[in-house]
Amino acid sequence: MRADAATLPAPLRPAAAYAARVHPIDAGIAARIVGRSWRPGCPVALADLRYVTVRYWGFDGRVHLGELVVHVTAAGPVVTAFRRLFDARFPIARMVLVDVYDADDDRSTRANNTSAFNCRPVTGGSRWSRHAYGLAIDINPVQNPYVYADGHVLDPAAAKYRDRSRRDPGMIHTGDVVVRAFAAIGWRWGGDFRTTKDYQHFDRP
């Protein structure tokens, strides 16, 4: 499925207050994710995942409805964290399931898509990522790139954002509202990792 403007939710009219909903993985959602982001052998069962919709401020200054899949134990805390981002009008480029990109993390990253569950290994490794448990979220991956210890940026299109002195909309910085919102629910930020910096990444250890 192509993730162009036609596949993305239209802005809500008029701009609405924050709202979020948590749903079990029903047949409709299962049809979207089974064989893509979830498959037999994943470390978490479908029954232990939840489909979450949240309202967020887009880069266009309008309110949009986003979607994520997370672990059942993370759903409530994630809703709380995104409320804080909404109240601060922190902008998010887009938020659709990674399955829109056939669960291809590179494609989702290049589309600047904020996403959560994806049954995949860690970048450059073989063990399961925290995304494979529904316990991680990547936010605005273009503005907040994955930067290796040698300074190489995983997505070349995001290379200019290696300069963290920039203050472009959607960037995440030490101690800002995004870091504080996720710290409040017990999640860590990849920007605090010692060597490789994963500025887009938040997870529950």
C-alpha positions, 0 to 999 in steps of 0.5 A: 500500500502506498503511503501518499497523501491519499492514504493519510487521515485528513485533518479533523475539522474543527481543531478538536481537543485531545482524545484517544481510544484503546481497542483490542486487536479485532479482525479488521486490525489483524487483517492489516498487521498479520503477515506484515508487522506481526507473524507467528513466532513473534515474541508477543501474542496478538491478544497482548497488543492494543490498537491505539488512536490519538489526536496529534498536531501535524506539521500543518498546524492542524489536528490529525488522528494517528494510530499505533499498536502497542503492548497492552501494558503500554497503552494507557501510559502512551495515551498519557504521554501523547496528551502531554505532547498534544497540550504542548502542540508538539508537531508530528509529521504523520502517525500510521501503522508501519504496515502501511509500508509493509512493515519495512522500517526503512520505508516508514522512516523515510516517510517520517512516520511515527510508529510503534509495534513492529516484529523486527530485530534491533537495527544491525543485530539479531535480538528482538527490538523493543518494537517487537514487544510493542514497548517502543515508539519512534517519533519524527524519524527524519528530524530525529535520526539514528546516528552511529557512533562514527557519526554516520546517519542511518537515513542519509536524508536526515543527515542535516539533523545530526546537528542537534543545535538545530531547533526545527519543528519536530526535533527532540532535545534533552529535557524537552516536553517529549523527553519529559512526557515519556520519562514520566511514564518510565520510558527512556530516550535513545538520545541518551544512549552512550554511543549510538544515538537514536533520537527518535526512539523511546522505549520501556526498558 
